[in-house]
Amino acid sequence: MKTMFPSAKLGAMSVAAAVLVAAGSAANRVAAGEVGLTFFGWSDQHVQTDGNADHLLPAIDAMNELPGTPYPPRIGGVVAVPAFVFGCGDITEWPTNAAKDRYAELIEKRLKFPAYDIPGNHDAGGKAPSETMHRWIIARHGALSYTFEQGGVRFLAVHAEYDESLNNPAQPVAEQALRFIREELKRVPDDVPVVVALHLCYDAITNRDALVDALSGKNVILVLGGHYHQSKADVYRGIRFLQLPSPAPNSPPEIMVVRITADRILAIPYDYEKRAWVESPRKMLDATLAGVNAQ
């Protein structure tokens, strides 16, 4: 199991002092064993084969500027410095070295926070398989599927093989991925909150019951996905599913902000063109946390 504890790379002058004080307080609470975490989410970046990634720049710059932004009044508070940014796959349109190198440059030099990614179906090369992005993921995170912990929350970043022969964007979560989830959850204490990340989103998963069965008996508070290029929230058999937005052209210009405390989970998209929160019930989660999933 890979456990990682990245720290934000944000410079002291780039965020208001009040936000830094709040972040420090949150760090103290986490050190005391309490749950407290903010992270940002996106997916389906689709860096072009020639390395063109200009469409990512507004999203990255918006994430860099978000700390300190007030949440909607009914939610209260301001956006904390995120522990990391999570990407749910399809980093590239197709996995060329130019696409890989440009994405790596952007998340390492332009994005101010640590980044985690899993591969999507495009990153595998489709009908022309390539290991370019898979090797990059393994070099960064140790494996295509890996785990880490932040703010008292365990994350399972899960690679699921994609069956091109189905010729359908809707797919079952592969048995190899379900097995990884079951085995890793055995290592997690029952009361520890868990977030599972896949490339496939709720609407694309054709074996939802098998997935939820694999999560049973543990405190799985959220399943992340991408694939369909827009923000969306669903609940199935007591499990919350959150589809992360894409910065690709012709997709809504949104990034997802997720805040987790001991008793509440908030996930709300931010429209970086309008500089406004998206409070559509079908796109956001705002729920209390209680109990272990017994499905």
Backbone hydrogen bonds, N-H to C=O, Kabsch-Sander energy under -0.5 kcal/mol:
donor,donor_aa,acceptor,acceptor_aa,energy
3,T,1,M,-0.7
9,K,112,K,-1.2
14,S,11,G,-1.4
15,V,12,A,-0.6
19,V,16,A,-0.8
20,L,16,A,-1.6
21,V,17,A,-2.2
22,A,18,A,-2.0
23,A,19,V,-2.6
24,G,20,L,-2.4
25,S,21,V,-2.2
26,A,22,A,-2.2
27,A,23,A,-2.3
28,N,24,G,-2.0
29,R,25,S,-2.0
30,V,26,A,-2.4
31,A,27,A,-2.4
32,A,28,N,-1.2
33,G,30,V,-2.1
34,E,29,R,-2.3
36,G,151,G,-1.9
37,L,260,I,-2.5
39,F,258,V,-2.4
40,F,84,F,-1.9
41,G,256,M,-2.6
42,W,86,F,-2.3
43,S,245,P,-1.9
44,D,89,G,-2.7
46,H,90,D,-2.4
47,V,91,I,-2.8
48,Q,52,N,-2.3
51,G,48,Q,-2.3
56,L,53,A,-2.1
57,L,53,A,-0.6
57,L,54,D,-1.0
60,I,56,L,-2.5
61,D,57,L,-2.8
62,A,58,P,-1.9
63,M,59,A,-2.2
64,N,60,I,-2.3
65,E,61,D,-1.4
66,L,62,A,-1.1
66,L,63,M,-0.5
68,G,79,V,-2.9
69,T,66,L,-2.7
71,Y,77,G,-2.5
75,I,72,P,-2.1
76,G,72,P,-2.5
79,V,69,T,-2.5
83,A,38,T,-2.9
85,V,114,P,-2.1
86,F,40,F,-3.0
87,G,116,Y,-2.4
88,C,42,W,-1.5
93,E,47,V,-3.0
94,W,47,V,-0.6
96,T,94,W,-1.9
100,K,96,T,-2.3
101,D,97,N,-2.8
102,R,98,A,-2.0
103,Y,99,A,-2.2
104,A,100,K,-2.5
105,E,101,D,-2.2
106,L,102,R,-2.1
107,I,103,Y,-2.5
108,E,104,A,-1.7
109,K,105,E,-2.1
110,R,105,E,-0.6
110,R,106,L,-1.6
111,L,106,L,-2.7
116,Y,85,V,-2.6
118,I,87,G,-1.3
124,A,120,G,-0.6
124,A,121,N,-0.9
125,G,122,H,-1.5
126,G,121,N,-1.0
128,A,125,G,-2.1
130,S,124,A,-2.1
133,M,123,D,-0.6
135,R,131,E,-3.0
136,W,132,T,-1.4
137,I,133,M,-2.6
138,I,134,H,-2.4
139,A,135,R,-2.4
140,R,136,W,-2.0
141,H,137,I,-3.0
142,G,138,I,-2.3
146,Y,157,A,-2.2
148,F,155,F,-1.7
149,E,4,M,-0.8
150,Q,153,V,-2.3
153,V,150,Q,-2.2
154,R,193,P,-2.6
155,F,148,F,-3.3
156,L,195,V,-2.7
157,A,146,Y,-2.8
157,A,155,F,-0.6
158,V,156,L,-0.8
158,V,197,A,-2.6
159,H,157,A,-0.5
160,A,158,V,-0.5
164,E,162,Y,-1.0
166,L,163,D,-1.3
167,N,164,E,-1.4
171,Q,204,A,-2.3
177,A,174,A,-0.8
178,L,174,A,-2.1
179,R,175,E,-2.7
180,F,176,Q,-1.6
181,I,177,A,-2.3
182,R,178,L,-2.6
183,E,179,R,-2.6
184,E,180,F,-2.6
185,L,181,I,-2.5
186,K,182,R,-1.2
187,R,183,E,-0.5
187,R,184,E,-1.2
188,V,185,L,-1.3
192,V,189,P,-1.6
194,V,219,N,-2.4
195,V,154,R,-2.6
196,V,222,L,-2.4
197,A,156,L,-3.1
198,L,224,L,-2.3
204,A,201,C,-0.9
205,I,201,C,-1.2
205,I,202,Y,-0.8
206,T,171,Q,-2.1
206,T,204,A,-0.6
211,L,207,N,-1.8
212,V,208,R,-3.0
213,D,209,D,-2.6
214,A,210,A,-1.6
215,L,211,L,-0.9
215,L,212,V,-0.7
216,S,212,V,-0.6
216,S,213,D,-0.9
217,G,293,N,-2.5
218,K,215,L,-1.4
220,V,218,K,-1.7
221,I,194,V,-2.3
221,I,219,N,-0.8
222,L,194,V,-1.1
223,V,240,R,-2.1
224,L,196,V,-3.2
225,G,242,L,-2.0
226,G,199,H,-2.7
228,Y,226,G,-2.0
232,K,243,Q,-1.4
233,A,282,R,-2.7
234,D,241,F,-2.4
236,Y,239,I,-2.5
239,I,236,Y,-2.1
241,F,234,D,-3.3
242,L,223,V,-2.8
243,Q,232,K,-3.5
244,L,225,G,-3.4
244,L,242,L,-0.6
246,S,229,H,-0.7
248,A,44,D,-0.6
251,S,248,A,-1.4
254,E,252,P,-2.2
255,I,270,Y,-1.6
256,M,41,G,-2.5
257,V,268,I,-2.1
258,V,39,F,-2.9
258,V,256,M,-0.5
259,R,266,L,-3.1
260,I,37,L,-3.4
261,T,264,R,-2.8
262,A,35,V,-0.8
265,I,287,A,-2.8
266,L,259,R,-2.8
267,A,285,L,-2.8
268,I,257,V,-2.4
270,Y,255,I,-2.8
271,D,276,A,-3.1
272,Y,253,P,-1.9
272,Y,270,Y,-0.8
273,E,253,P,-0.6
275,R,271,D,-1.4
276,A,271,D,-1.7
278,V,269,P,-2.5
279,E,277,W,-0.7
283,K,280,S,-2.0
284,M,280,S,-0.9
285,L,267,A,-2.4
287,A,265,I,-2.4
289,L,263,D,-1.7
293,N,218,K,-1.4
